[in-house]
Structure formats: structure tokens, C-alpha cells
Amino acid sequence: MQHSYADYLRLESESPLKLEFSDGEVFAMAGGTPEHAALAMQLVRLLSRSLPAECRLFSSDLKLWIAATELATYPDLTIVCGPLERAAHDPNAVTNPRFLVEVTSRSSEQYDRGSKLSQYKQCASPPLPTSRFERERVWLKLAVRRGAEVLSHWSLRAT
């Protein structure tokens, strides 16, 4: 069933769950495990130590709007540098992330690595590194881009 963004906002305001909006469809976002939450908080501790003064780190309570793909979602961590830029139709959604983090699990891995990552790469803001952390194995993949051009890929695996 296709929904308008206004429908999504109404559904979200009535729901105890976080909802994701993707191209007219609304999905309930899965709750995390204790391990997922712990890894996200470890990353907060590590990232917050090295952020420039003009940058702020946000939890998964911050909604992200990607206009190019009509995605509203809640990344596990978001870094915004400078003033927040908000979606015109949703004052609770930001449009200018500089860094996004997803902690993946077996149930979310295919979506996080596929469609969601592809949509993250279409953010309108300047160079956007995207990181994905998996709790089942230690693995980091970082993609840095300028506009549509991917500048570098960096991976770290430990088994």
C-alpha cells in the first residue's frame, strides 16, 4: 500500500515504534539486541573523542531524510557538522549528515548493505563516509565519496 509522507507522519505519531518511510511504503523498524546497543554506544565513545568542535554526534533517535530516494530512517549514529538542515516537510528530519553508521545483524544485513547503503550514498550533503558495523564478527567497511564519485573504500576484518 502506498502512503504519502503526511500519512507516514501521522502513523509515526500514533505508533510506539520507530517507522521507516521508503518510496511510499512504511515499515516498522526492528528493535535492537543488548549487543547491538552496546556496540553502538562503544562507537559513540570512540567517535565523540575525535569530532571537530563544529560536529555533533546523534543517536538513533535522529531521523534522516534523503530526498533523492524519499527515504526517512533512523541510522544507528549520525554525525552532522555545522547547523542542522531540516526537511521542509518534516522538522524532525535532518538532511545534512556527514557520517552515518549502521550496526548490522543477520536479519538486517542484506537491506543495510544493499538498498539502504545505496540510498545513503545519495544524500545531498557533501562527502559522506558511511560505516557499517556487524556485531556477529568484527568488521568495518567505510566508503568515502564526493558527490556521486566514490573516492575510497576501506575495510577491516578481524575473526
Secondary structure by P-SEA (a helix, b strand, c coil): ccccaaaaaaaaaaccbbbbbcccbbbbbbbbcaaaaaaaaaaaaaaaacccccbbbbcccbbbbbcccbbbbbccbbbbccccccccccccccccccbbbbbcccccaaaaacaaaaaaaaccccbbbbbbbbcccbbbbbbbbccccccbbbbbbcc
